[in-house]
Amino acid sequence: MPELLIPIAFVVILFWIVLSNIYVVQQSRAYVIERLGAFHGVQGVGIHFKVPFLDRVARRVSLKEQVLDYPPQPVITKDNVTMQIDTVVYFQITDPKLYTYGVEQPMMAMETLTATTLRNIIGDLELDQTLTSRDVVNTKMRAILDEATDPWGIKVNRVELKNILPPADIQSSMEKQMKAERDRRQAILQAEGSKKSAILLAEGERESAILRADAEKQAAILRAEAERESAILKAEGEAEAIRAVQSALAESLAMLNEKAPNDQVIKLKSIEAMQKIADGKATKIIIPSEMQGLVGMASGLVEGVKEK
């Protein structure tokens, strides 16, 4: 029985050694393998086996894009203004071997290089240029850092200046200037609003005057048309009355003609016509000579009737 324990223990230990040297490399990661202390290779995604006691994983490298957010750094501009600027660097490891053996403590080296590059670039710019040229500074820093970190197996994708903090007195002056600029813009907007309001008011009054004039014109036209229609109707009425009188006179004359009246009746009708004429506004009436006797006779008859 003791003789069987030794082989079993040996098999167990061997099995444990084999299992402990089998590993899986995950997605977006790479393992740098050394054999007997020298670089042996880079293993990518999948299952792998390393030789026990000879191989070792020197570094596990992430191939994802990474972010380094550096604290504010004191930077002096060309016109001797000290500002605090914090930087964000986006980078990615492209060569695990260079990253492992290129530089000691790559992240610390990146931070030092970023701070030095930022001071060099800002030192060539004045305060106003620094505040208005973020894109230029970002582009220059990315190009310089990408070139400097290439031997380390690192690719710098982007560099961003997150905050630029000038001294308190300068910041106060800038805030006052910005407030004055806002007030000026507000005054301009108010003036433009007043101008547009006045223009709209004038246009409204002009349109109102035009509408009133049009209304008065239409009213005058309607009044003139009404008067014209009234005159036409009045004239038509008078003409109709004249036609009726003439028609009645014609009928009476026709009846007289049918009855064959004598001269005395005709003369009496003429006297009636003369009376109607005398009732008018005429001041003088000329009576034919042949009717004068008849008129005298009629007047005598009238006087006689009155006496009785």
C-alpha positions as CSV (number, residue, x, y, z in Angstrom):
1,M,0.0,0.0,0.0
2,P,2.7,2.6,0.8
3,E,4.3,1.7,-2.5
4,L,1.2,2.8,-4.4
5,L,1.0,6.2,-2.6
6,I,4.2,7.5,-4.2
7,P,3.2,6.9,-7.8
8,I,-0.3,8.4,-7.1
9,A,1.2,11.5,-5.5
10,F,3.6,11.9,-8.5
11,V,0.8,11.6,-11.0
12,V,-1.3,14.2,-9.0
13,I,1.6,16.6,-8.8
14,L,2.3,16.1,-12.5
15,F,-1.3,16.7,-13.4
16,W,-1.4,19.8,-11.3
17,I,1.7,21.2,-13.0
18,V,0.2,20.6,-16.4
19,L,-3.1,22.2,-15.5
20,S,-1.4,25.2,-13.9
21,N,0.5,25.9,-17.1
22,I,-2.6,25.9,-19.3
23,Y,-4.3,29.3,-19.6
24,V,-6.6,31.2,-21.9
25,V,-5.9,34.7,-23.3
26,Q,-9.0,36.8,-23.4
27,Q,-10.2,39.1,-26.2
28,S,-8.3,42.5,-26.5
29,R,-5.5,41.2,-24.3
30,A,-2.0,39.8,-25.1
31,Y,0.6,37.9,-23.0
32,V,4.3,38.5,-23.3
33,I,6.1,35.2,-22.7
34,E,9.7,34.8,-21.6
35,R,11.7,31.6,-21.7
36,L,14.7,31.4,-19.4
37,G,14.5,35.1,-18.9
38,A,14.6,36.1,-22.6
39,F,11.7,37.2,-24.7
40,H,10.0,34.2,-26.3
41,G,6.8,35.6,-28.0
42,V,3.5,37.3,-27.7
43,Q,0.4,35.1,-27.3
44,G,-3.0,36.4,-28.5
45,V,-6.6,35.2,-28.0
46,G,-7.1,31.5,-27.3
47,I,-5.8,28.6,-25.1
48,H,-2.1,28.3,-24.6
49,F,0.4,26.1,-22.7
50,K,3.8,27.2,-21.3
51,V,6.6,24.9,-20.5
52,P,6.8,24.5,-16.7
53,F,9.8,26.0,-15.0
54,L,11.1,27.4,-18.3
55,D,8.4,29.8,-19.5
56,R,6.7,32.6,-17.6
57,V,4.2,35.4,-18.4
58,A,6.3,38.6,-18.3
59,R,3.4,41.0,-18.8
60,R,-0.3,40.9,-19.4
61,V,-1.1,43.8,-21.8
62,S,-4.6,45.3,-22.6
63,L,-5.0,46.3,-26.2
64,K,-8.1,48.5,-25.5
65,E,-8.0,52.3,-25.8
66,Q,-7.1,53.7,-22.4
67,V,-7.5,57.1,-20.8
68,L,-5.0,59.0,-18.6
69,D,-6.5,62.0,-16.8
70,Y,-3.6,64.1,-15.4
71,P,-4.1,66.6,-12.6
72,P,-3.6,70.3,-13.2
73,Q,-0.1,71.4,-14.1
74,P,1.4,74.9,-13.6
75,V,2.2,76.3,-17.0
76,I,3.8,79.7,-17.9
77,T,2.7,81.5,-21.0
78,K,4.9,83.7,-23.3
79,D,3.7,86.8,-21.5
80,N,4.6,85.4,-18.1
81,V,1.1,84.4,-16.9
82,T,1.0,81.2,-14.8
83,M,-2.0,79.0,-15.5
84,Q,-3.2,75.6,-14.3
85,I,-4.0,73.2,-17.1
86,D,-5.2,69.6,-16.7
87,T,-4.8,67.2,-19.7
88,V,-6.5,64.0,-20.8
89,V,-4.7,61.6,-23.1
90,Y,-6.3,58.8,-25.0
91,F,-3.8,56.1,-26.1
92,Q,-3.6,52.4,-27.1
93,I,-0.9,49.8,-26.9
94,T,-0.1,48.5,-30.4
95,D,3.1,46.5,-29.7
96,P,3.1,44.5,-26.4
97,K,6.8,43.6,-26.8
98,L,7.9,47.3,-27.1
99,Y,5.5,48.2,-24.3
100,T,7.1,45.6,-22.1
101,Y,10.8,46.3,-22.9
102,G,10.8,49.8,-24.3
103,V,10.6,51.9,-21.2
104,E,10.4,51.3,-17.5
105,Q,7.1,52.3,-16.0
106,P,5.4,53.5,-19.2
107,M,2.6,55.3,-17.5
108,M,4.9,57.5,-15.5
109,A,6.9,58.1,-18.6
110,M,3.7,59.2,-20.4
111,E,2.8,61.6,-17.6
112,T,6.2,63.2,-17.5
113,L,6.3,63.5,-21.3
114,T,2.8,65.0,-21.4
115,A,3.6,67.7,-18.8
116,T,6.9,68.6,-20.6
117,T,5.3,68.9,-24.0
118,L,2.4,71.0,-22.6
119,R,4.9,73.5,-21.0
120,N,6.9,73.8,-24.2
121,I,3.8,74.5,-26.4
122,I,2.1,76.9,-24.0
123,G,5.5,78.7,-23.4
124,D,5.3,79.8,-27.1
125,L,1.8,81.2,-26.8
126,E,0.4,84.3,-25.1
127,L,-2.5,84.2,-22.7
128,D,-5.2,85.1,-25.3
129,Q,-3.8,82.6,-27.8
130,T,-3.8,79.9,-25.2
131,L,-7.5,80.5,-24.4
132,T,-8.6,80.6,-28.0
133,S,-6.3,78.0,-29.5
134,R,-7.3,74.8,-27.8
135,D,-7.6,72.8,-31.0
136,V,-4.1,73.9,-32.1
137,V,-2.6,72.9,-28.8
138,N,-4.4,69.6,-28.8
139,T,-3.2,68.8,-32.3
140,K,0.4,69.7,-31.6
141,M,0.5,67.7,-28.4
142,R,-1.0,64.6,-30.0
143,A,1.6,64.7,-32.9
144,I,4.5,65.1,-30.5
145,L,3.4,62.5,-28.0
146,D,2.5,60.0,-30.7
147,E,6.0,60.3,-32.2
148,A,7.7,60.2,-28.8
149,T,5.8,57.1,-27.6
150,D,6.1,55.1,-30.8
151,P,9.3,53.3,-29.6
152,W,7.3,52.2,-26.5
153,G,4.6,50.5,-28.6
154,I,2.1,53.2,-27.7
155,K,-0.1,55.1,-30.1
156,V,-1.6,58.4,-28.9
157,N,-5.1,58.9,-30.4
158,R,-6.2,62.1,-28.9
159,V,-5.1,64.8,-26.4
160,E,-7.6,67.2,-24.8
161,L,-7.0,70.2,-22.6
162,K,-9.8,69.8,-20.1
163,N,-9.5,73.0,-18.0
164,I,-7.5,76.1,-18.4
165,L,-7.5,78.2,-15.2
166,P,-5.8,81.6,-15.3
167,P,-4.9,83.5,-12.1
168,A,-7.7,84.9,-10.0
169,D,-7.2,88.5,-10.9
170,I,-7.0,87.8,-14.6
171,Q,-10.0,85.5,-14.4
172,S,-12.0,88.3,-12.6
173,S,-11.0,90.8,-15.4
174,M,-12.1,88.3,-18.0
175,E,-15.4,87.8,-16.3
176,K,-16.0,91.6,-16.2
177,Q,-15.1,91.8,-19.9
178,M,-17.4,88.9,-20.7
179,K,-20.2,90.6,-18.7
180,A,-19.6,93.9,-20.5
181,E,-19.8,92.0,-23.8
182,R,-23.0,90.3,-22.8
183,D,-24.5,93.7,-21.8
184,R,-23.4,95.2,-25.1
185,R,-25.1,92.4,-27.0
186,Q,-28.2,92.7,-24.9
187,A,-28.3,96.5,-25.6
188,I,-27.9,95.8,-29.3
189,L,-30.7,93.2,-29.3
190,Q,-33.0,95.5,-27.4
191,A,-32.3,98.3,-29.9
192,E,-32.9,96.0,-32.8
193,G,-36.1,94.9,-31.1
194,S,-37.3,98.5,-30.6
195,K,-36.4,99.3,-34.2
196,K,-38.4,96.3,-35.5
197,S,-41.3,97.2,-33.2
198,A,-41.4,100.8,-34.5
199,I,-41.2,99.6,-38.1
200,L,-44.1,97.1,-37.4
201,L,-46.1,99.8,-35.7
202,A,-45.6,102.3,-38.6
203,E,-46.5,99.6,-41.1
204,G,-49.6,98.8,-39.0
205,E,-50.7,102.4,-39.0
206,R,-50.1,102.7,-42.7
207,E,-52.1,99.6,-43.4
208,S,-54.9,100.9,-41.1
209,A,-54.9,104.2,-43.0
210,I,-55.1,102.4,-46.3
211,L,-58.0,100.2,-45.0
212,R,-59.8,103.3,-43.7
213,A,-59.4,105.1,-47.0
214,D,-60.6,102.0,-48.9
215,A,-63.6,101.8,-46.6
216,E,-64.4,105.5,-47.1
217,K,-64.0,105.0,-50.9
218,Q,-66.3,102.0,-50.9
219,A,-68.8,103.9,-48.8
220,A,-68.8,106.9,-51.2
221,I,-69.2,104.6,-54.1
222,L,-72.1,102.9,-52.5
223,R,-73.7,106.3,-51.6
224,A,-73.3,107.5,-55.1
225,E,-74.8,104.3,-56.5
226,A,-77.7,104.6,-54.0
227,E,-78.3,108.2,-55.1
228,R,-78.1,107.3,-58.7
229,E,-80.5,104.4,-58.2
230,S,-82.8,106.8,-56.3
231,A,-82.7,109.4,-59.1
232,I,-83.3,106.7,-61.7
233,L,-86.3,105.3,-59.7
234,K,-87.6,108.9,-59.1
235,A,-87.3,109.7,-62.9
236,E,-88.9,106.4,-63.8
237,G,-91.8,107.2,-61.4
238,E,-92.3,110.7,-62.8
239,A,-92.1,109.3,-66.3
240,E,-94.7,106.6,-65.4
241,A,-96.9,109.4,-63.9
242,I,-96.6,111.4,-67.1
243,R,-97.4,108.4,-69.1
244,A,-100.5,107.7,-67.0
245,V,-101.7,111.3,-67.3
246,Q,-101.1,111.3,-71.0
247,S,-102.8,107.9,-71.3
248,A,-105.8,109.3,-69.3
249,L,-105.9,112.4,-71.5
250,A,-105.8,110.3,-74.6
251,E,-108.6,108.1,-73.4
252,S,-110.7,111.2,-72.5
253,L,-110.1,112.6,-75.9
254,A,-111.0,109.3,-77.5
255,M,-114.2,109.2,-75.6
256,L,-115.0,112.8,-76.6
257,N,-114.3,111.9,-80.2
258,E,-116.6,109.0,-79.9
259,K,-119.4,111.2,-78.5
260,A,-118.9,113.8,-81.2
261,P,-118.8,116.8,-78.9
262,N,-119.9,120.3,-80.1
263,D,-117.7,123.4,-80.0
264,Q,-119.1,124.5,-76.6
265,V,-117.9,121.3,-74.9
266,I,-114.5,121.6,-76.4
267,K,-114.3,125.2,-75.3
268,L,-115.3,124.1,-71.7
269,K,-112.6,121.5,-71.7
270,S,-110.1,124.1,-72.8
271,I,-111.2,126.4,-69.9
272,E,-110.6,123.5,-67.5
273,A,-107.2,123.0,-68.9
274,M,-106.5,126.8,-68.6
275,Q,-107.6,126.6,-64.9
276,K,-105.1,123.8,-64.3
277,I,-102.4,125.9,-66.0
278,A,-103.4,128.9,-63.9
279,D,-103.0,126.9,-60.7
280,G,-99.3,126.5,-61.5
281,K,-96.5,129.0,-61.0
282,A,-97.0,130.9,-64.3
283,T,-97.5,134.7,-63.8
284,K,-99.0,135.4,-67.2
285,I,-101.6,133.5,-69.1
286,I,-102.5,134.3,-72.7
287,I,-106.2,133.3,-73.6
288,P,-107.2,133.0,-77.2
289,S,-109.7,135.6,-78.5
290,E,-112.4,133.0,-79.4
291,M,-112.3,131.7,-75.8
292,Q,-112.7,135.1,-74.1
293,G,-116.4,135.4,-74.6
294,L,-117.0,132.0,-73.3
295,V,-114.9,132.8,-70.3
296,G,-116.9,135.8,-69.6
297,M,-120.1,133.9,-69.9
298,A,-118.8,131.3,-67.5
299,S,-117.8,133.9,-65.0
300,G,-121.3,135.4,-65.2
301,L,-122.8,132.0,-64.6
302,V,-120.6,131.5,-61.6
303,E,-121.5,134.9,-60.1
304,G,-125.2,134.2,-60.6
305,V,-124.9,130.9,-58.8
306,K,-123.1,132.6,-55.9
307,E,-125.9,135.2,-55.5
308,K,-128.6,132.5,-55.3
